[in-house]
Amino acid sequence: MPYERSITLTTAAAVAAGAPVAVSPSFPNGTSVIGQFALTGTLTTTVQLSHDNVTWTTIGSPITGSSIVIFNVTGVKWIRLNTTSWTSGFPTARFLGIAPLRVYS
C-alpha cells in the first residue's frame, strides 16, 4: 500500500509569494508529487522549493491555467507558490504525494 499525504497551497490575490509549507514530514525523500492547480482569473504562478526556507528555486514552467504537474521532492523541506503576474483571481494548488513502500535496513 503506498504512503499518501496531501497539502494545499495558496497565495494572496496579488503578485506575491505564498506562505511556505514544510513538506518533509508529509512527503518523505523520493516521493513523486502530483500537483493539481485550480487557477481562476488572469494570473501566472510558479512552484518554488527550498531546503532552508530562505533560498528558493523555481521548478517547472510558470502556470497560467488549471493543470496537473508531476515532480519529485527528494530532499525538499519547503514548498510554496509564487505569483509572478496578477490581474485577477486566486491560485490554489493541492499536492498529493505517493511513494512506494520501502524496506530499510
C-alpha positions as MATLAB code, in Angstrom:
seq = 'MPYERSITLTTAAAVAAGAPVAVSPSFPNGTSVIGQFALTGTLTTTVQLSHDNVTWTTIGSPITGSSIVIFNVTGVKWIRLNTTSWTSGFPTARFLGIAPLRVYS';
ca = [
       0.000    0.000    0.000;
       1.505    3.403   -0.932;
       2.275    6.171    1.514;
      -0.085    9.113    0.887;
      -0.163   12.699    2.142;
      -1.536   15.931    0.754;
      -1.066   19.663    1.292;
      -2.817   22.718   -0.114;
      -1.013   25.923   -1.127;
      -2.457   29.355   -1.878;
      -1.170   32.892   -2.388;
      -2.706   36.294   -1.906;
      -4.659   37.989   -4.701;
      -1.565   39.931   -5.749;
       1.964   39.495   -7.061;
       3.441   37.761   -4.026;
       4.908   34.567   -2.668;
       2.557   32.369   -0.694;
       3.223   31.108    2.800;
       5.776   28.280    2.713;
       4.647   24.855    3.867;
       7.011   22.339    5.462;
       6.763   19.165    3.399;
       9.447   16.964    4.970;
       7.015   15.398    7.477;
       4.396   14.994    4.750;
       6.477   13.727    1.835;
       9.493   11.505    2.591;
      12.524   11.613    0.276;
      11.862   10.041   -3.104;
       8.154   10.868   -3.141;
       6.600   11.568   -6.522;
       4.288   14.540   -6.142;
       1.240   15.333   -8.238;
       0.192   18.990   -8.121;
      -3.380   19.828   -9.072;
      -3.670   23.548   -9.841;
      -7.018   25.333   -9.783;
      -6.397   28.816  -11.145;
      -9.254   31.266  -11.591;
      -8.785   34.672  -13.147;
      -5.784   36.074  -15.012;
      -2.505   35.268  -13.296;
       0.759   33.364  -13.508;
       2.176   31.366  -10.603;
       5.202   29.138  -10.120;
       6.112   26.348   -7.713;
       9.174   27.059   -5.601;
      11.163   24.648   -3.420;
      13.645   25.315   -0.619;
      15.918   23.351    1.685;
      16.199   26.153    4.279;
      13.099   28.403    3.855;
      15.458   31.211    2.766;
      16.774   30.377   -0.716;
      14.006   29.433   -3.172;
      14.279   27.632   -6.530;
      11.520   27.720   -9.125;
      10.764   24.341  -10.690;
       8.876   23.665  -13.869;
       7.238   26.221  -16.113;
       5.039   29.106  -14.988;
       1.413   28.012  -14.615;
      -1.318   30.162  -16.148;
      -4.331   27.848  -16.023;
      -5.750   24.843  -14.239;
      -3.432   21.893  -14.794;
      -1.654   18.847  -13.371;
       2.101   18.858  -12.672;
       4.216   15.870  -11.551;
       7.677   16.156   -9.979;
       9.952   14.534   -7.396;
      10.638   16.133   -3.995;
      13.798   14.286   -2.928;
      15.401   16.228   -0.094;
      12.963   19.162   -0.263;
      11.919   20.661    3.051;
       9.697   23.609    1.992;
       7.314   24.372   -0.887;
       5.330   27.476   -1.865;
       3.523   29.141   -4.741;
       4.912   32.422   -6.073;
       2.532   34.533   -8.153;
       4.632   36.466  -10.653;
       1.877   38.309  -12.520;
      -1.670   39.009  -11.404;
      -4.698   40.822  -12.786;
      -7.499   38.929  -11.052;
      -8.308   35.623   -9.391;
      -6.720   33.241   -6.915;
      -4.178   30.434   -7.313;
      -4.675   27.242   -5.327;
      -2.658   24.052   -5.636;
      -3.295   20.726   -3.948;
      -0.312   18.402   -3.818;
      -0.736   14.675   -3.343;
       2.433   12.702   -2.646;
       2.639    8.985   -3.288;
       5.712    6.902   -2.542;
       6.106    3.141   -2.888;
       6.627    1.080    0.237;
      10.273    0.620    1.128;
      12.146   -1.723    3.420;
      15.006   -0.005    5.267;
      17.792   -1.967    6.919;
];
